[in-house]
Structures are given as structure tokens and as C-alpha cells.
């Protein structure tokens, strides 16, 4: 992502945002997101195998 987009200098381009933006509570790192997905998967597999 360019610095201009991060600085909200959108006069030189288009910044798109849909309704889903209102559902975001935080912006996690990729590692944190994957850790959360793996933990959720392990929990669901444990419940399914019980």
C-alpha cells in the first residue's frame, strides 16, 4: 500500500471502502490473524471429536 493511501491523500487515486469497514474492530497482523484462525480451528476440531 502506498504512503499516499495510508496518509489519506486520495486526490491522486481512488480509495474504496464498503459496508464491511463498519464491522472491523481492529487491524491485526498476518501472524495474529493466522494464530486466531488456527486456535479457532483446533477448538472446533476438539469439540467435533468429543
HELIX and SHEET records of a PDB file:
HELIX    1   1 UNK A    3  UNK A    6  1                                   4    
HELIX    2   2 UNK A   10  UNK A   12  5                                   3    
HELIX    3   3 UNK A   19  UNK A   23  5                                   5    
HELIX    4   4 UNK A   30  UNK A   49  1                                  20    
END                                                                             
